[in-house]
Amino acid sequence: MVAITAPSSIEQIPLVQCPRANGGQQAGAAIPCVDLSAPGAAAAVADACRSVGFFRATNHGVPARVVEALEARAMAFFALPTQEKLDMSGAARQMGYGSKSIGSNGDVGWLEYLLLSVSANTVKISSLPPSLRMALEEYTAAVREVCGRVLELIAEGLGVDRSLLRAMVVGREGSDELVRVNHYPPCPLPPPVDCGVTGFGEHTDPQIISVLRSNRTAGLQIKLRDGRWVPVPPAPDSFFVNVGDALQVLTNGRFKSVKHRVVVPEGAQSRLSVIYFGGPAPSQRIAPLPQVMRDGEQSLYREFTWAEYKTAMYKTRLADHRLGPFELR
Ligand code: GA4
């Protein structure tokens, strides 16, 4: 018999209890799916953002070759020796290549990643391999359009001016757009794994919306309103959209930012996900949109700017309730 010891680095990675009850098929049913090109898309998007804060988007218009090119370049990058990855990605605050450590307040996960500022479609890290940089730029340009389309549909579904939300992110000078490429190597524990290994701990995204795409490997879970964690079955041809904290405030709590996490699946596959985070410009005031408020309705939040929220966010841990200090009542 061979004794298997977990590599020492994983001792620092918290183990998360995997939900067992909800199988893939059944869980998938809890996740709304919206055809972005269908006539009723605005109502369906608004409904999904209200009930779950998360949905799967099909008919998004992003060519498969753009997605596949990025996936191939990113996998090639992650296969490089660690020092090369570090050397290529620079060391700006919290940006660039990272491994196991998320943020700067002690969060850890079983992953390595690239976190890049992509505003105005310039990937801000010039030393990345040119082929990866180009693939990222092409991908970002396409997914930014998905973000724009979803923000238009959300606005329409909320009954506010169609371009109001889109204009905060897409094509807006100084908007704060990030792309994160997460690579989760195969599970470090031999099967059967009773207790899942945390890939990315539970959190909400701070931005307006996030648009995620992953390869065929499972792992993403979302927390439903009733408190159940459900796995999100992989759908490599679709994008998943998350409501972020800023959209929760802009809608005065009508839409809720969704808690999500990644639990590394058992087996030998590695998971690759790419997330575009649509954030506004630092000076953008984040407060409920006057057009969504009913007569006499009070704001649930004290007003803040995106710059203030980011400063507060960098002082928190992943699982913290970042909107807490901004809540009134
Ligand atoms: C969560 C969503 C995005 O991945 C991210 C993360 C950011 C980071 O990696 O630097 C944060 C996290 C995220 C929120 C709290 C802070 C900041 C890590 C962390 C512990 C890029 C983002 O915008 O907020």
Residues whose N, C-alpha, C, O or C-beta is under 5 A from the ligand:
A	BS01	GA4	Q94 I102 G103 D107 T204 D205 P206 M313 Y314 T316 R317 L318
